[in-house]
Amino acid sequence: MLKIFSYLIVIAWLVLALFGFLIGDDANTVHLDAFLAEPSYQAWLGSDELGRPVLERVALGAQTSLFVALGVVFFSAIIGTSIGVLSGYLGGWTDRIITKVIDVFLAFPGLLLAIALAAILGPGIENVVFALVVVGWVGYARLSRAQTMSIRNREHILAARALAVPTPIMLYRHVLPLILAPLGVEATFGIAGAVISEAGLSFLGLGVQPPEASWGSMIKEGTRYLLVAPHLVLAPGIALMLVVLAVNLIGDQWRDYLDVKTRSVK
């Protein structure tokens, strides 16, 4: 049941993000006559303090969170996996230097480092993606390094090395396919982390700026009217909670499925 629920939530998230392309600027149009209107047939989730429909704003927020999550995971995975595989395969002084760099990044709390970078770079969705990539590549680097070190002495890799296969081709053809499964699980948790981090940065005013919509900024704006219009906070808050919960559940399911010991016990 939870498996179906999690996939349905993710599909709904994608549909909302696609729906955001059809909305355009309609969600940013001010209607003062609908100031803090309650949910109705005209506006299913009510209207905000400027009379803008909350449902359309939630859809634009889903689009923002999806863009940030995919961008952060894509660039973090490429950078972190490349560094980790190279470090684990070469070993020696290269591995020691890269490991020390990773330890330096791990010494800082991830979200606080992202807040500091976003504050230095200024608000904007591109700066949010950059700040989260700077923080997020470390997890992929550690995982890919450990996985590479565990398989670099296997027979087929030693045979390819004996045949003088170039290192980039060897890593791409013989090492990377064997570590994609755990990296895929890491990516699912990375999506959830990027969504909630983007919402946190936008809540602090360091993410997307008005009139662009973000679940975090919607929650921030809605807290001023929490007693008279709780739907301003409940709509984006519930959407954020459901998406993060669903993605984490999918990550847990994939991790259990790929764990041979867990499958053999079942």
N, C-alpha and C positions, 0 to 999 in steps of 0.2 A: 504493500500500500504506500509506504513512504517513497519507494522507488518511483512509482507512477506520479505521486504528488510532486516530487522534486523535478521530474522532467516536465510536467505540466506547467510548473511555475517558471522554469527557464524558457519554455516555449512562449508563455504569455509575456515574459520580459522581452523576447525578441520581437514579438508581434507589436508590443507597445512602442519599441524603438522604431520599427518600420512605419508605424502609424504616425510617428513624429514627423516623418518626411512629408506626409500628406497634409499635416496641419499648417506648416509654414509659419507665417507671422500672426495667424489668427489667435494663437494662444497668448500673444503679447499685447493684444488690443485692449485698451482700457475701457471698461463699462462702469461708470460711476453709479449708474442706477442699480447695478447688481452688487453693491458693496457688501461683502461678507454674507452673501446669500447662502442659505442652507441648501443641502442636496435636494434636487427636484428633477422633473422630467427634462427641463431645459438644460440643466447642469447636474449631471449624475452625482458628482462629488462636491457640488457647491462652487462658490466663487471666493477669490481671495480679497485682500484689502483694496485692490484696484479693480475689482469686478471681473478679473480674468478667470476663465474656467479652470478649476483645479485638475480635472481629468486630463485636459490637454497639456497642462503644465507637468503633470506626472509623466505623461508620455514623452515630453521633451527631456525630462530628467532621466528617464530610462535610456533615451538615446545618448545622453551625455555619459551616463555611467557605463554603458556598453562600449562606447568609443574609448573611454579612458581604460577600461579593463582590458580590452583587446590590444590596445596600443602598449600598455604597460607589460602585459604578459608576453607579447610578441618580441619586443625589444629586450626585455629582461632575459627571456629564454635564450635568445640568440647570443647575447653578450655573455651571460653567465655560463651557458653550456659550452661555448667556444673556449672560454678561459679555463673552465673546470676540466674539460677533456684534454686540453693541451697540458695542463698542470699534472693531471694524473698519469698521462701517458709518458711524458718526458721525465718526470721525477727530478731528482737532483736539486741543484740550486734554483732552477726555474720553479719547481714545486715549492721550495721553501720561501721564495720571494712572494709568490702569489698567495700562499697560505698566510703570510704575515699581513698582506694587504687585506685579505678577507677578514682576518682577526681585527684589524683596525676598524673596518666598517661595522663588524659585529659589536664593537665596544660601545657604539652609540645606539640608543633606542631608535628603532626604524622610523616610527611616526614622528618623533621629535626632530630627527634629521631631515625628514621630508618637509616638515613645517618650516625649519630654518632655511632650506633651499628655496621653498616656495616664497618665503618672505623676502629673500634676497633677489630672486628672479622677478618677483611681481606676480600679481594675479593673472590668470589666463589658463585655458585648458591645456595648451601646449606646455606651459611651464609645470603644470601639475603632472603631466605624463613624464616629463623629464625628471622631476624630483622623485617620483615614485620608481622610475627605472633605476636611478642612482642607488636607491635603497633596495630594490627588489632583485637585482642580478645576483646578489650574494647567495641566496638560497639555491638557485640553479647551479652556481659554481661549486658549492660544497657537495651537492648531491651528485652532479656529473663527475666530479673528481673522485669521489668514493667509488662510484660504479665503475669508472674507467680503471682504477687501480685494482679492482677485484677481477677484471677480465683481461687485462693487458698481457698476461702470460698464458693465455689459452692457446691451444695447438694451432688453430687456424690463423691467429694473429702472428704467432711465431713463424708459421710457414710463409705468410705474406711478407714478413720482415726478411726472411731468408731469400725470398725471390726479389728483393730490392724494390718492393712496391713503395712509391713515394708516400711520405708520412701523411700529407693531406688526404690523399685517396684512401689510405688505410684507415684513417680515422673516420672518414665519411662512409665507407662501405662496410667496414668490419667492426667498428666500435660503436658508432652512433646508433645503428639499428637495434643493438642489444640493450641500450639504456633509455630508449624512447618511452617505454612503459612507465617507469617510475617518474620520468620527467613529465609525462602527461598528467599523472596524479598531482604532481607538484603544481602544474599549471592551473588545475581546477581550483586548488586552494589559493593560488595567486590571483585568480579572477575575483574570488570573494574578498580577499584582502584589498585588492585595488578598488573595488566598489565602495567598501566601507571607508577606505582611506580618502578617496575622492570626496565622499560625503562629509567626512570630518574636516578636510581642508576648506571645502565650500562653506561649511557651517562657521568656520573661523574667518571667512571673508578672503581666503587665499586661493580659492578655486575660480570657477566661472563667475562672471560678473553680470549683474542685471543689464538688459532684460533676459539674458539667457537663463534657462532653468536648470536646476540641479536639486536632487532630493535633499542634500545638506542645506543649501541656501533656503529652500522652501520650509524646512523645519525651523531654521533660524528666524525667518520672517513670521512664521506662524506662532512662535512662542509669545509674541506680543499680544496675540488675540486668543490665547489658549482657553480662557474662561468663557469667552463669548462665541468663539468659532473653533472648536477643537478639531474640526475636520481638516483645517489647514495643516495641522501637525500629524494627525492620524493617517491621512492618505499617503503622503510620502514616507512616513515612518514605517507603516505596515508594508509598503512596497519594498523598502530597503531591507527590512527584516526578512521578508519571505524570499527575496532573491539571494541574500547571503546564506540563509539557512538551506535553501534548495541546492545551491552550488556546493556547499560543504557536504551535504548528504550525498550528492553525486560523487564527490571526491572520495568519501568514505566507502561507497559502494565499489568504485573502481579499484581502490586500494585492496579491499577484501577479495575482490575477484582475481586480482593479479597475484595475491599471496597464495603460493602453492600449498603452504602448510595449513592455512585456514580452509582451503577448498578440500584438502584431503581429510581433514577432521569432519567436515560436513558430509 
